């Protein structure tokens, strides 16, 4: 019994240690599709300058350039406050 508990604890530790933090969060497919659809609809309502700023912010965010991404998101927000 004690051996089984020890083995389970070690397996839990190894599982946590082997999990990378860079993995995207798991989202059910139905919710992911709804989210993508809502994002596309919102993007379609933006003007060209706001779209460009938002897209630039997304690219910079993916490159982990957070300060410049934030500046682009703020610019997009100023161009399309709605």
Buried (B, 14 or more C-beta within 10 A) or exposed (E): EEEEEEEEEEEEEEEEEEEEEEEEEEEEEEEEEEEEEEEEEEEEEBEEEBBBBBBBBBEBBEEEBEEBBEBBBEBBBEBBEE
